[in-house]
Amino acid sequence: MKNPIIKTFPQGGVHPHDNKLSAGSPIARLSLPKTVFIPVAQHIGSPAVAVVKAGDKVKTGQVIAQGAGFVSANIHASVSGTVQKIDEVMDSTGYKRPTIIIQVEGDDWIEGIDLNSEIRREIKLNPEEIIKRVQDAGIVGLGGATFPAQVKLSIPKGKTAEYLLVNGAECEPYLTSDHRLMLERGEEILIGVQILMRALKVTQARVGIENNKPDAIQVLTGLAAKYNGIEIFPLKMLYPQGGERQLVKALVNREVPPAPAGLPIDVGCVVFNVGTVFAVYEAVQKNKPLIERVVSLTGPAVKKPSNFLVRIGTPILEMIQAAGGLPEDTGKVISGGPMMGRALNSLDIPVTKGMSGIVLLPRGESQRKEVLNCIRCAKCVSACPLGLEPYLLMTLAEKKFWDRAENEKILSCCECGCCSYICPANRPLLDYLRLGKLTVMKIIKSRKSHG
Amino acid sequence: MNSTILYSILLLTSIGILSAVVLYFIAKKFKVVEDPRIDEIEKVLPGANCGACGYPGCRNFAEICIKADDLSSFYCAVGGNECMAAVAKILGKEAVAKDPLMAVVRCGGAYAHRKKSTVYDGVRMCAVSHNFYIGETDCAYGCLGLGDCVTACPFGAISMDPSTGLPVISEEKCVACGACVTACPRLIIELRKKGPKGRRVFVSCMNKDKGAAARKICAAACIACGQCVKACPFDAIKVENFLAYIDFNKCKLCRKCVDVCPTGAILEVNFPARTEPKDDTAQPAKTEA
């Protein structure tokens, strides 16, 4: 392998220690739990509508909730068994939401799904059929944003896709689910890339992988030689390298127009996470809906940091037990990485499509420190990958100067958390930015409805 | 030397006179004719500039009142009926008397009734906490206890009770401007009729969970059992989405609902202490005391 140029985005970013503790543990299949809790809203967009009722027998892979509208996704039974009830259950959003509870009675799959582990290389479907299959399989962005995949694949009129970009950066500390997937299922991922290239009618695909995963870069580069149009690029280890805008800038050197209006398709790019690409492979080549995903269970005090292949709806406690139990001094249980993840308020919260990892952080590391005064060091300004002024936006949100916050482009914030991470005064910049974004969005919405 | 001083004085004086003349004509030309009644009304208004009337400030409210044909849709919550009568007198119009309102907190989830299941260590603001998650007590509808209403109140009428973790609204200071109503991310605070002698009956809960689930979270939650609906002789109570609501326009303050509520979610305020029930066992205890 020749020494290629390491790509990156030019502005901002931070260097948290990557702590990839579970990088060495192969993906292990987690045994089925007694009960699964499958929320009907696991994606961005309108929640799916349940099509089963209490007492119904379901088989693995069966649709149990139908996507409502275009920006929505189907939900499938991840086990076979009896629907106990549909009730409000706490999920990773921190609120109770309608959830289908299934009593597990085994793993009896519906007809027509190829469960053979043999790799299917030949792509038979045409683009429309691929998009249909992806939609039926309920595939959403598995990197954490959970945006329904068929929406990204349907290019709006007047725009054309030139590049398919695949995000294998996994820039969040601790998480290793994408890393393991690339090592163990590299070939499948590349077939998935080919499928998406066909669906998008593009000829070039670029996969970006942070250079703290040299083994994954080597494996995929070796495999990519057999496929036309797929290039693997090492990326500099810099958070948030896997952010959509940062990835587009690093891989094809184009600027995505600022949020909320700008999307990668405006500059001819479509970005998918490697986990999503693998799910697309399984859906298209094996007709297998999205009913399981790889989740890292890790943390500094975890006995066996692991990567599990888990059925959607499994309570996270099952994973924690399989990884050696909850460490005594756990302060926070975080869904996702420590930079963008959310602290969970119960161990019974089920695994959802967007959950890439569970990080158990000890009390000392997870607690917030005393908030001091801003000393105008502007570290947040240099760390912001979008060129915003987080200290100013925080003050504007604090003082409720919403119109000014809007002018200062608060809606462009991607909530990566670099500002809060870098602040030497421990100021809760991101909390206020999130509040500001939500409020400004509400104001814009009401302004529109009032004409 | 002397001439320098003289010329300076002369020059400055002439500039002054010239400017005065110019300004005089400009002032004449661009004179803004303002209705003198605006000033008069503004004097009567309380000058709190709280925005409760729906206009940016007292002066703007005064201007709007003058333009309006009929004052029935305008009301200054701070000044109340007296103030509106004075405004009407200035304008020679009729003021419609309204029942004074007051903010009430519709959450009874004191520390004693709701167990904390998590610890929130983020920004001490309800709006931020509400965006994050359900809150420390697992009630998605209850008070978060971080005091957004306290900071929002322009009259200093709200304070947090450290023993319950819930906001307390001062009878005297609250003018029903509604600032707390909009500040509360969970819409717990409602403006209700102040009632005769400040007597009010209301459901102090916003929990829309099913009865059993609500009960599990909070001992003082409305469990939508419907007892109050049956007990109410005036058809003032409705249960919707597993939550009872008392219509304050229909309620006659008989307090029958308070008696039947199994969780104590219906509150009565400012009523005199109830007479002891005619119970033989209660009698001796009373005499001893």
Interface residues (C-beta under 8 A of the other chain):
Chain A: E88 M90 T93 G94 Y95 K96 R342 A343 N345 S346 Q367 R368 P428 D431 Y432 R434 L435 L438 T439
Chain B: S117 T118 D121 G122 V123 M125 A127 V128 N131 F132 Y133 I134 D138 A140 D209 A213
